[in-house]
């Protein structure tokens, strides 16, 4: 299979046009030696240790802000299917939400455990991305440390210590990398089947919804490739999978009502001219370039141009390349297109919050695929010297973006964790949401308790000794009413 793919790639080399990405020459043995696996393993372990250390230090066991509404179906004992289909904001919660409920049941609704689960999903995505790199281009090199540096970045701290929600970023990232790994399967039938299944999960899980616009294109390219090899009959199965992928996207909208989660949302926005700048600042944030002034904007536009180029080159490659080269293009185009679609959708939905909102930490895991696509594109370069230089630069850039952590972000995490814990202590002492808000100088929920069911939910958690009440003694039972004792009758003895 590999030999036929190489022959097919060589046969198409002259037909793909100038600059087409064909089989790159292998790395020299000195760059892929036995030292690489231990080096990457140590780096991966250290990066995971730092990420889980942040979670251990700054996560607090209390539902916070949007979580009080997000957990409504869990409070109401919804079924796994209802959790899977639950819409919160513009997206559904998907496969990660039943997993979250199972974890909550097992840990007494410990939101610290949820934060660690999200960290584990991100770490698994990083490991799978290394696996993807190896499947696409062969043995790993020391420069591939750029991949765990990119994916395990502390710039995404908000998904762990602010408002944890596995469905928002971590689970879609993992599923997307798994979808790209499915693109590398050598046999067409299982490859198409895997794409359909993973697409269904992605469409329903957080902002994985954008994969619903990409997977049908991947499967159409499978139809084109199959018809070249075996005619119309060979394209029947991929064509059926195209229909299934479109059905998955259509099923998402059954019973769906759009909620932009922004009060003054409008499309097009009066600030539509700022859409490109918003996208650029989102990309610059992953590179550690903060702010909204000239430098972050220029860096972001440079990254945007590179990602667009990568998406176009490999998007076209889906239909002109064959064999291994086409499967490489499928994975790279998927990552680049997803990053662009997410950034564009976020700009459309959030531009009214201002450009500063573009650098929200919770967006980072969903922008990471765009930069992973850029790194994988570098591995397609025919010039070994250029590939080595740019791969080294990518690793250095990721290290610079990751180390050291910005002092203002570390300070914010510390203050947030302190305020959450102070709120918990105050509420356990007073039993009053208002007093706890005042003492902590931070509200645990955005709306006043008299217009919500917050007090009822806290009472439920207290009765069942869950979440912040998990380690508290049970409340004393209310005495049962009984009749007053009567005076004994004279002579009763």
TORLO-895456 format. One record per residue (C-alpha): y, x, z; residue in one letter. Coordinates in nm, 4 decimals. Each point is the difference from the previous one (the first is absolute). Layout:
! residues N
BAFI       c2       c1       c3 aa
BAFI        Y        X        Z  A
...
! end
This chain:
! residues 493
BAFI       c2       c1       c3 aa
BAFI   0.0000   0.0000   0.0000  X
BAFI   0.2436   0.2783   0.0940  X
BAFI  -0.0858   0.1918  -0.3183  X
BAFI   0.0525  -0.3041  -0.2197  X
BAFI   0.3301  -0.0703   0.1762  X
BAFI   0.1173   0.3539  -0.0684  X
BAFI  -0.1032  -0.0310  -0.3634  X
BAFI   0.1776  -0.3342  -0.0248  X
BAFI   0.3113   0.1456   0.1570  X
BAFI  -0.0048   0.2923  -0.2402  X
BAFI  -0.0459  -0.2333  -0.2953  X
BAFI   0.3086  -0.1931   0.0987  X
BAFI   0.2075   0.3051   0.0856  X
BAFI   0.1732   0.0071  -0.3335  X
BAFI   0.0592  -0.3747  -0.0066  X
BAFI   0.1772  -0.0430   0.3344  X
BAFI   0.3277   0.1561  -0.1061  X
BAFI   0.1947   0.2906   0.1405  X
BAFI  -0.0045   0.0484   0.3759  X
BAFI  -0.3107  -0.2166   0.0443  X
BAFI  -0.1977   0.0749   0.3139  X
BAFI  -0.3494   0.1150  -0.0962  X
BAFI  -0.2618   0.1869   0.1992  X
BAFI   0.1892   0.2738   0.1872  X
BAFI  -0.1578   0.3443   0.0344  X
BAFI  -0.1829   0.0521   0.3312  X
BAFI   0.1635   0.1764   0.2897  X
BAFI  -0.1024   0.3651   0.0500  X
BAFI  -0.2864   0.0490   0.2428  X
BAFI   0.2258   0.1824   0.2458  X
BAFI   0.1995  -0.3226   0.0477  X
BAFI  -0.3028  -0.2241   0.0529  X
BAFI  -0.2092   0.2267   0.2208  X
BAFI  -0.1826  -0.0823   0.3243  X
BAFI   0.3174   0.0451   0.2047  X
BAFI   0.1573  -0.3141  -0.1475  X
BAFI  -0.2101  -0.2631   0.1808  X
BAFI   0.0583   0.1462   0.3506  X
BAFI   0.3698   0.0442  -0.0753  X
BAFI   0.0426  -0.3580  -0.1143  X
BAFI  -0.2150  -0.1235   0.2881  X
BAFI   0.2150   0.1796   0.2570  X
BAFI   0.3217  -0.1246  -0.1602  X
BAFI  -0.1365  -0.3548  -0.0185  X
BAFI  -0.1042   0.0111   0.3651  X
BAFI   0.3358   0.1337   0.1168  X
BAFI   0.1912  -0.2615  -0.1977  X
BAFI  -0.2201  -0.2794   0.1331  X
BAFI   0.0410   0.1401   0.3506  X
BAFI   0.3766  -0.0068  -0.0312  X
BAFI  -0.0023  -0.3557  -0.1336  X
BAFI  -0.2295  -0.1312   0.2718  X
BAFI   0.2031   0.1958   0.2546  X
BAFI   0.3095  -0.1954  -0.1041  X
BAFI  -0.1922  -0.3239   0.0401  X
BAFI  -0.1309   0.1032   0.3421  X
BAFI   0.3443   0.0973   0.1193  X
BAFI   0.2180  -0.2782  -0.1384  X
BAFI  -0.2098  -0.3156  -0.0432  X
BAFI   0.0221  -0.2658   0.2729  X
BAFI  -0.2442  -0.2796   0.0678  X
BAFI   0.2222  -0.3002  -0.0641  X
BAFI   0.0501  -0.2326  -0.2951  X
BAFI   0.3407   0.0757  -0.1467  X
BAFI   0.2459  -0.1834  -0.2231  X
BAFI  -0.1758  -0.1389  -0.3132  X
BAFI  -0.3439   0.0375   0.1603  X
BAFI   0.0594  -0.3096   0.2137  X
BAFI   0.0137  -0.2076  -0.3202  X
BAFI  -0.2522   0.2085  -0.1947  X
BAFI  -0.2628  -0.0677   0.2666  X
BAFI   0.0449  -0.3802  -0.0145  X
BAFI  -0.3352  -0.0576  -0.1773  X
BAFI  -0.1733   0.2290   0.2499  X
BAFI   0.1470  -0.2001   0.2875  X
BAFI  -0.1288  -0.3115  -0.1770  X
BAFI  -0.3532   0.1443  -0.0522  X
BAFI   0.0176  -0.0201  -0.3787  X
BAFI  -0.3099   0.0830  -0.2050  X
BAFI  -0.0446   0.3335  -0.1758  X
BAFI   0.0776  -0.1642  -0.3347  X
BAFI   0.3186  -0.1546   0.1375  X
BAFI   0.1031   0.3389   0.1313  X
BAFI  -0.0761   0.1573  -0.3378  X
BAFI   0.2191  -0.2563  -0.1781  X
BAFI   0.2768  -0.0113   0.2616  X
BAFI   0.3445   0.0532  -0.1493  X
BAFI   0.2614   0.1815   0.2038  X
BAFI   0.3217   0.0697  -0.1857  X
BAFI  -0.0521   0.0417  -0.3739  X
BAFI  -0.3619   0.1199   0.0169  X
BAFI  -0.3360  -0.0983   0.1444  X
BAFI  -0.1775   0.1956   0.2734  X
BAFI  -0.3334   0.0454  -0.1739  X
BAFI  -0.2988   0.2030   0.1094  X
BAFI   0.1809   0.1915   0.2752  X
BAFI   0.0852  -0.3108   0.2033  X
BAFI  -0.3561  -0.1082   0.0900  X
BAFI  -0.0599   0.3651   0.0893  X
BAFI   0.3062  -0.0083   0.2246  X
BAFI  -0.1216  -0.3174   0.1724  X
BAFI  -0.3417   0.1584   0.0632  X
BAFI   0.1689   0.3027   0.1522  X
BAFI   0.2225  -0.2213   0.2146  X
BAFI  -0.3031  -0.1931   0.1271  X
BAFI  -0.1764   0.3259   0.0849  X
BAFI   0.2948   0.1614   0.1808  X
BAFI   0.1707  -0.2856   0.1803  X
BAFI   0.2749  -0.0196  -0.2625  X
BAFI   0.0970   0.3615   0.0513  X
BAFI   0.2679   0.0767  -0.2575  X
BAFI  -0.0390   0.3721   0.0680  X
BAFI  -0.3526  -0.0330  -0.1371  X
BAFI   0.1467  -0.1707  -0.3063  X
BAFI   0.2384   0.2923  -0.0501  X
BAFI  -0.2930   0.2438   0.0190  X
BAFI  -0.1910  -0.2128  -0.2520  X
BAFI   0.2942   0.0213  -0.2401  X
BAFI   0.0045   0.3762   0.0483  X
BAFI  -0.3714   0.0117  -0.0789  X
BAFI   0.0547  -0.1975  -0.3221  X
BAFI   0.2701   0.2454  -0.1104  X
BAFI  -0.2216   0.2981   0.0851  X
BAFI  -0.2854  -0.1559  -0.1978  X
BAFI   0.2360  -0.0496  -0.2946  X
BAFI   0.0913   0.3709   0.0149  X
BAFI  -0.3664   0.1016   0.0035  X
BAFI  -0.0744  -0.2339  -0.2902  X
BAFI   0.2961   0.1413  -0.1932  X
BAFI  -0.1490   0.3493   0.0344  X
BAFI  -0.3258  -0.1437  -0.1272  X
BAFI   0.1880  -0.1532  -0.2943  X
BAFI   0.1594   0.3356  -0.0811  X
BAFI  -0.3427   0.1645  -0.0039  X
BAFI  -0.1573  -0.2686  -0.2163  X
BAFI   0.2799   0.0258  -0.2539  X
BAFI   0.0420   0.3763  -0.0245  X
BAFI  -0.2891   0.1767   0.1678  X
BAFI   0.0011   0.2359   0.3010  X
BAFI   0.2905  -0.0198   0.2406  X
BAFI   0.2524   0.2813   0.0416  X
BAFI   0.2235   0.1079   0.2857  X
BAFI   0.2958  -0.1702  -0.1701  X
BAFI  -0.1725  -0.3358   0.0511  X
BAFI   0.1233   0.0116   0.3581  X
BAFI   0.2966  -0.1794  -0.1580  X
BAFI  -0.2079  -0.3199   0.0023  X
BAFI  -0.0565  -0.0324   0.3769  X
BAFI   0.3545   0.1267   0.0585  X
BAFI   0.1253  -0.2853  -0.2171  X
BAFI  -0.2172  -0.2810   0.1347  X
BAFI  -0.0018   0.0981   0.3689  X
BAFI   0.3762   0.0381   0.0180  X
BAFI   0.1679  -0.1025   0.3287  X
BAFI   0.2764  -0.1601  -0.2088  X
BAFI  -0.2094  -0.3192   0.0111  X
BAFI   0.0157  -0.0196   0.3811  X
BAFI   0.1261  -0.3583  -0.0090  X
BAFI  -0.3380  -0.1353  -0.1083  X
BAFI  -0.1525   0.1316   0.3248  X
BAFI   0.2631  -0.0176   0.2733  X
BAFI   0.2532  -0.2611  -0.1133  X
BAFI  -0.1722  -0.3177  -0.1241  X
BAFI  -0.3655   0.0837  -0.0767  X
BAFI  -0.1544  -0.2011  -0.2827  X
BAFI  -0.2971   0.1513  -0.1807  X
BAFI   0.0382  -0.2458  -0.2874  X
BAFI   0.3493   0.1150  -0.0918  X
BAFI  -0.0470   0.3616  -0.1076  X
BAFI  -0.3071   0.1815   0.1303  X
BAFI  -0.2711  -0.2313  -0.1344  X
BAFI   0.1583  -0.0370  -0.3481  X
BAFI   0.0331   0.3793  -0.0233  X
BAFI  -0.3673   0.0478   0.0817  X
BAFI  -0.1110  -0.2723  -0.2411  X
BAFI   0.2207   0.1389  -0.2766  X
BAFI  -0.1485   0.3489   0.0309  X
BAFI  -0.3452  -0.1615   0.0002  X
BAFI   0.0967  -0.1853  -0.3211  X
BAFI   0.0941   0.3338  -0.1585  X
BAFI  -0.3325   0.1486   0.1107  X
BAFI  -0.1714  -0.2957  -0.1689  X
BAFI   0.1772   0.1017  -0.3230  X
BAFI  -0.2008   0.3251   0.0064  X
BAFI  -0.3444  -0.1638   0.0008  X
BAFI  -0.1832   0.1274  -0.3094  X
BAFI  -0.1692  -0.3294  -0.0993  X
BAFI   0.2172  -0.2782  -0.1346  X
BAFI  -0.1808  -0.3026   0.1475  X
BAFI   0.0183   0.1030   0.3677  X
BAFI   0.3467   0.1437  -0.0590  X
BAFI   0.1342  -0.3345  -0.1226  X
BAFI  -0.1792  -0.1912   0.2757  X
BAFI   0.1473   0.2286   0.2674  X
BAFI   0.3474  -0.0425  -0.1472  X
BAFI  -0.0309  -0.3788   0.0165  X
BAFI  -0.1163  -0.0019   0.3649  X
BAFI   0.2587   0.2498   0.1208  X
BAFI   0.2711  -0.1785  -0.1965  X
BAFI  -0.0826  -0.3274   0.1768  X
BAFI   0.0290   0.1694   0.3398  X
BAFI   0.3203   0.1796  -0.0960  X
BAFI   0.1746  -0.3074  -0.1382  X
BAFI  -0.0540  -0.1808   0.3293  X
BAFI   0.0776   0.2926   0.2331  X
BAFI   0.3670   0.0628   0.0644  X
BAFI   0.1974   0.1512  -0.2838  X
BAFI  -0.3222   0.0820  -0.1796  X
BAFI   0.1041  -0.3099  -0.1951  X
BAFI   0.1618   0.2367  -0.2533  X
BAFI  -0.3451   0.1259  -0.0977  X
BAFI  -0.0547  -0.3446  -0.1479  X
BAFI   0.2342   0.1005  -0.2828  X
BAFI  -0.1737   0.3348  -0.0579  X
BAFI  -0.3736  -0.0705   0.0139  X
BAFI  -0.0035  -0.2401  -0.2989  X
BAFI   0.1586   0.2769  -0.2098  X
BAFI  -0.2676   0.2437   0.1159  X
BAFI  -0.2692  -0.2470  -0.0981  X
BAFI   0.1620  -0.0710  -0.3376  X
BAFI  -0.0168   0.3737  -0.0670  X
BAFI  -0.3704  -0.0192   0.0893  X
BAFI  -0.0376  -0.2709  -0.2648  X
BAFI   0.1692   0.2196  -0.2597  X
BAFI  -0.2137   0.2994   0.0923  X
BAFI  -0.3207  -0.2042   0.0011  X
BAFI   0.0732  -0.1540  -0.3405  X
BAFI   0.0482   0.3476  -0.1455  X
BAFI  -0.3424   0.1019   0.1278  X
BAFI  -0.2050  -0.3121  -0.0629  X
BAFI   0.2051  -0.2682  -0.1709  X
BAFI   0.0917  -0.3452   0.1246  X
BAFI  -0.3287  -0.0558   0.1848  X
BAFI   0.0575   0.3068   0.2174  X
BAFI   0.3430  -0.1340   0.0985  X
BAFI  -0.1330  -0.3300   0.1386  X
BAFI  -0.0509   0.1237   0.3554  X
BAFI   0.3405   0.1721   0.0288  X
BAFI   0.1619  -0.3106  -0.1514  X
BAFI  -0.1698  -0.2170   0.2631  X
BAFI   0.1349   0.2331   0.2669  X
BAFI   0.3505  -0.0351  -0.1444  X
BAFI  -0.0315  -0.3765   0.0469  X
BAFI  -0.1282   0.0460   0.3561  X
BAFI   0.2871   0.2310   0.0902  X
BAFI   0.2527  -0.2509  -0.1340  X
BAFI  -0.1791  -0.2755   0.1918  X
BAFI   0.0384   0.2071   0.3192  X
BAFI   0.3725   0.0182  -0.0574  X
BAFI   0.0171  -0.3716  -0.0746  X
BAFI  -0.2013  -0.0859   0.3113  X
BAFI   0.2545   0.1881   0.2098  X
BAFI   0.2586  -0.2641  -0.0901  X
BAFI  -0.2176  -0.2996   0.0908  X
BAFI   0.1778  -0.1609   0.2953  X
BAFI   0.2593   0.2776  -0.0004  X
BAFI   0.3656  -0.0475   0.0890  X
BAFI   0.2409   0.2844  -0.0570  X
BAFI   0.1792   0.1375   0.3048  X
BAFI   0.2224   0.3012  -0.0735  X
BAFI   0.0505   0.0578   0.3758  X
BAFI   0.3702   0.0631  -0.0723  X
BAFI   0.2447  -0.2852   0.0576  X
BAFI   0.2416   0.0836  -0.2823  X
BAFI  -0.2598   0.0891  -0.2650  X
BAFI   0.1064  -0.0659  -0.3591  X
BAFI  -0.1364   0.1111  -0.3341  X
BAFI   0.1716   0.1548  -0.1683  X
BAFI   0.2022   0.1183   0.2947  X
BAFI   0.3778   0.0400  -0.0255  X
BAFI  -0.0802   0.3613   0.0899  X
BAFI  -0.2558   0.0415  -0.2790  X
BAFI   0.1801   0.3104  -0.1277  X
BAFI  -0.1234   0.1754   0.3160  X
BAFI  -0.3699  -0.0639  -0.0713  X
BAFI  -0.0563   0.3477  -0.1581  X
BAFI   0.1791   0.1751   0.2880  X
BAFI  -0.2102  -0.1931   0.2512  X
BAFI  -0.3200   0.1126  -0.1736  X
BAFI   0.1241   0.3591  -0.0157  X
BAFI   0.0734   0.0059   0.3731  X
BAFI  -0.3453  -0.1401   0.0761  X
BAFI  -0.1555   0.2912  -0.1889  X
BAFI   0.2324   0.2567   0.1588  X
BAFI  -0.1038  -0.1202   0.3458  X
BAFI  -0.3613   0.1120  -0.0555  X
BAFI   0.1308   0.3472  -0.0864  X
BAFI   0.1861   0.0138   0.3293  X
BAFI   0.3440  -0.0316  -0.1594  X
BAFI   0.1762  -0.2559   0.2199  X
BAFI   0.3253  -0.1871  -0.0431  X
BAFI   0.1781  -0.1866  -0.2748  X
BAFI   0.2416   0.2634  -0.1259  X
BAFI  -0.0135   0.2105  -0.3171  X
BAFI  -0.2864   0.2409   0.0783  X
BAFI  -0.2634  -0.2644   0.0908  X
BAFI   0.1042  -0.2036  -0.3021  X
BAFI  -0.0354   0.2943  -0.2399  X
BAFI  -0.3343   0.1045   0.1492  X
BAFI  -0.1217  -0.3577  -0.0194  X
BAFI   0.1014  -0.0438  -0.3638  X
BAFI  -0.1741   0.3270  -0.0892  X
BAFI  -0.3176  -0.1274   0.1672  X
BAFI   0.0405  -0.3374  -0.1720  X
BAFI   0.0244   0.1670  -0.3429  X
BAFI  -0.3133   0.2042   0.0718  X
BAFI  -0.1997  -0.3037   0.1148  X
BAFI   0.1143  -0.2032  -0.3015  X
BAFI  -0.1050   0.2813  -0.2329  X
BAFI  -0.3390   0.0209   0.1684  X
BAFI  -0.0521  -0.3762  -0.0191  X
BAFI   0.0881  -0.0121  -0.3713  X
BAFI  -0.2094   0.3038  -0.1001  X
BAFI  -0.3103  -0.1174   0.1798  X
BAFI   0.0590  -0.3660  -0.0749  X
BAFI  -0.0134   0.0828  -0.3690  X
BAFI  -0.2941   0.2281   0.0691  X
BAFI  -0.2016  -0.3022   0.1076  X
BAFI  -0.0154  -0.1100  -0.3625  X
BAFI  -0.0116   0.3298  -0.1922  X
BAFI  -0.2215   0.2259   0.2113  X
BAFI  -0.3738  -0.0084   0.0402  X
BAFI  -0.2544   0.0906   0.2643  X
BAFI   0.1121   0.1987   0.3017  X
BAFI   0.3553   0.0367  -0.1272  X
BAFI   0.0371  -0.3792  -0.0203  X
BAFI  -0.1395  -0.0483   0.3504  X
BAFI   0.2452   0.2572   0.1321  X
BAFI   0.2842  -0.1862  -0.1661  X
BAFI  -0.1229  -0.3277   0.1488  X
BAFI   0.0185   0.1351   0.3565  X
BAFI   0.3340   0.1779  -0.0449  X
BAFI   0.1654  -0.2895  -0.1847  X
BAFI  -0.1164  -0.2417   0.2696  X
BAFI   0.1576   0.2052   0.2792  X
BAFI   0.3270   0.0568  -0.1861  X
BAFI   0.0328  -0.3622  -0.1135  X
BAFI  -0.0749  -0.1344   0.3475  X
BAFI   0.2666   0.2205   0.1594  X
BAFI   0.2564  -0.1080  -0.2588  X
BAFI  -0.0845  -0.3695   0.0326  X
BAFI   0.0184   0.0107   0.3780  X
BAFI   0.3349   0.1807  -0.0005  X
BAFI   0.1409  -0.2397  -0.2592  X
BAFI  -0.1235  -0.3078   0.1855  X
BAFI   0.1404   0.1299   0.3277  X
BAFI   0.3375   0.0713  -0.1592  X
BAFI   0.0131  -0.3547  -0.1382  X
BAFI  -0.0984  -0.1536   0.3334  X
BAFI   0.1992   0.2185   0.2389  X
BAFI   0.3136   0.1141  -0.1787  X
BAFI   0.2119  -0.2406   0.2066  X
BAFI  -0.0859   0.2029   0.3117  X
BAFI   0.1874   0.2991  -0.1422  X
BAFI  -0.1071   0.3353  -0.1402  X
BAFI  -0.0800   0.1399   0.3431  X
BAFI  -0.2905  -0.2453   0.0263  X
BAFI  -0.1654   0.1779  -0.2941  X
BAFI  -0.1160   0.2765   0.2347  X
BAFI  -0.1951  -0.2218   0.2371  X
BAFI  -0.3017   0.1839   0.1394  X
BAFI  -0.2408  -0.2848  -0.0681  X
BAFI   0.0517   0.0354  -0.3751  X
BAFI  -0.1286   0.3584  -0.0055  X
BAFI  -0.3776  -0.0649  -0.0311  X
BAFI   0.0620  -0.2188  -0.3040  X
BAFI   0.2247   0.2575  -0.1705  X
BAFI  -0.2480   0.2821   0.0605  X
BAFI  -0.2143  -0.1020  -0.3037  X
BAFI   0.2877   0.0890  -0.2343  X
BAFI   0.0081   0.3574   0.1303  X
BAFI  -0.3789   0.0238   0.0014  X
BAFI   0.0145  -0.0913  -0.3702  X
BAFI   0.2512   0.2805  -0.0587  X
BAFI  -0.2226   0.2534   0.1716  X
BAFI  -0.3079  -0.1091  -0.1941  X
BAFI   0.2001   0.0161  -0.3224  X
BAFI   0.0726   0.3655   0.0733  X
BAFI  -0.3753   0.0626  -0.0045  X
BAFI  -0.0134  -0.1083  -0.3653  X
BAFI   0.2285   0.2824  -0.1172  X
BAFI  -0.1652   0.2317  -0.2528  X
BAFI   0.1983   0.3049   0.1104  X
BAFI  -0.1836   0.1446   0.2993  X
BAFI   0.3047   0.1973   0.1130  X
BAFI   0.2272  -0.3043  -0.0153  X
BAFI  -0.2548  -0.2155   0.1757  X
BAFI  -0.0380   0.2565   0.2787  X
BAFI   0.3753   0.0386   0.0446  X
BAFI   0.0755  -0.3720   0.0061  X
BAFI  -0.2955  -0.0796   0.2268  X
BAFI   0.1196   0.2643   0.2459  X
BAFI   0.3515  -0.1418  -0.0157  X
BAFI  -0.1383  -0.3486   0.0658  X
BAFI  -0.1872   0.1226   0.3081  X
BAFI   0.3110   0.1787   0.1276  X
BAFI   0.2155  -0.3074  -0.0646  X
BAFI  -0.2412  -0.2225   0.1906  X
BAFI  -0.0127   0.2472   0.2892  X
BAFI   0.3811   0.0139   0.0090  X
BAFI   0.0178  -0.3809  -0.0013  X
BAFI  -0.2559  -0.0225   0.2798  X
BAFI   0.1034   0.2840   0.2335  X
BAFI   0.1878  -0.0129   0.2243  X
BAFI   0.0423  -0.3646   0.0878  X
BAFI   0.3621  -0.1089  -0.0007  X
BAFI   0.1564  -0.0036   0.3469  X
BAFI   0.1620  -0.3418  -0.0490  X
BAFI  -0.3341  -0.1568  -0.0950  X
BAFI  -0.1780   0.1535   0.2992  X
BAFI   0.2841  -0.1240   0.2218  X
BAFI  -0.0268  -0.3517  -0.1426  X
BAFI  -0.3745  -0.0113   0.0672  X
BAFI   0.0520   0.1181   0.3573  X
BAFI   0.2746  -0.2558   0.0659  X
BAFI  -0.2013  -0.2823  -0.1569  X
BAFI  -0.3107   0.0831   0.2029  X
BAFI   0.2050   0.0283   0.3191  X
BAFI   0.1716  -0.3343  -0.0596  X
BAFI  -0.3289  -0.1764  -0.0797  X
BAFI  -0.1625   0.1306   0.3177  X
BAFI   0.3062  -0.0895   0.2044  X
BAFI  -0.0151  -0.3541  -0.1392  X
BAFI  -0.3678  -0.0266   0.0945  X
BAFI   0.0673   0.1223   0.3537  X
BAFI   0.2946  -0.2358   0.0405  X
BAFI  -0.1894  -0.3028  -0.1271  X
BAFI  -0.3027   0.0685   0.2179  X
BAFI   0.2356   0.0209   0.2977  X
BAFI   0.2225  -0.2993  -0.0738  X
BAFI  -0.1957  -0.2251  -0.2362  X
BAFI   0.3249  -0.0653  -0.1883  X
BAFI   0.0558   0.0858  -0.3661  X
BAFI   0.3769  -0.0061   0.0476  X
BAFI  -0.0045   0.2373   0.2971  X
BAFI  -0.2414   0.2329  -0.1770  X
BAFI   0.2218   0.0045  -0.3103  X
BAFI   0.3005   0.0799   0.2165  X
BAFI  -0.1671   0.2768   0.1983  X
BAFI  -0.1521   0.1666  -0.3057  X
BAFI   0.3190  -0.0485  -0.2038  X
BAFI  -0.2339  -0.0927  -0.2860  X
BAFI  -0.1429  -0.3356  -0.0993  X
BAFI  -0.3724  -0.0232  -0.0437  X
BAFI   0.0416  -0.2812  -0.2537  X
BAFI   0.2918  -0.0740  -0.2346  X
BAFI   0.0474  -0.3677   0.0885  X
BAFI   0.0978  -0.1498   0.3383  X
BAFI  -0.3027  -0.1236   0.1966  X
BAFI   0.1319  -0.3562   0.0276  X
BAFI  -0.0343  -0.0477  -0.3768  X
BAFI  -0.3422   0.1639  -0.0297  X
BAFI  -0.3457  -0.0143   0.1516  X
BAFI   0.0374   0.3491   0.1467  X
BAFI  -0.0362  -0.1175   0.3592  X
BAFI  -0.3121  -0.1978  -0.0899  X
BAFI  -0.1530   0.3037  -0.1680  X
BAFI   0.0785   0.2183   0.2989  X
BAFI  -0.1624  -0.2599   0.2255  X
BAFI  -0.3086   0.0035  -0.2227  X
BAFI  -0.0211   0.3772   0.0191  X
BAFI   0.0494  -0.0121   0.3770  X
BAFI  -0.2737  -0.2569   0.0566  X
BAFI  -0.2468   0.1925  -0.2142  X
BAFI   0.1145   0.3421   0.1273  X
BAFI   0.0748   0.1327  -0.3468  X
BAFI   0.2473   0.2513  -0.1404  X
BAFI   0.2609   0.0987   0.2620  X
BAFI  -0.1917  -0.1953   0.2663  X
BAFI  -0.3356   0.1668  -0.0683  X
BAFI   0.0048   0.2255   0.3061  X
BAFI   0.1618  -0.2482   0.2334  X
BAFI  -0.1949  -0.1935   0.2643  X
BAFI  -0.0661  -0.3627  -0.0908  X
BAFI   0.2619  -0.2467   0.1229  X
BAFI  -0.0938  -0.1976   0.3086  X
BAFI  -0.1594  -0.3316  -0.0739  X
BAFI   0.2133  -0.3064   0.0562  X
BAFI  -0.1233  -0.1875   0.3086  X
BAFI  -0.1729  -0.3257  -0.0755  X
BAFI   0.1617  -0.3172   0.1406  X
BAFI  -0.1864  -0.1611   0.2886  X
BAFI   0.0492  -0.2760   0.2570  X
BAFI   0.1735   0.0845   0.3267  X
BAFI  -0.2436   0.0260   0.2921  X
BAFI  -0.0117  -0.3043   0.2273  X
BAFI   0.0123   0.0078   0.3758  X
BAFI  -0.3474  -0.0268   0.1517  X
BAFI  -0.0755  -0.3371   0.1518  X
BAFI  -0.0114  -0.0206   0.3783  X
BAFI  -0.3484   0.0270   0.1287  X
BAFI  -0.1322   0.1402  -0.3225  X
BAFI  -0.1614   0.2819   0.1895  X
! end
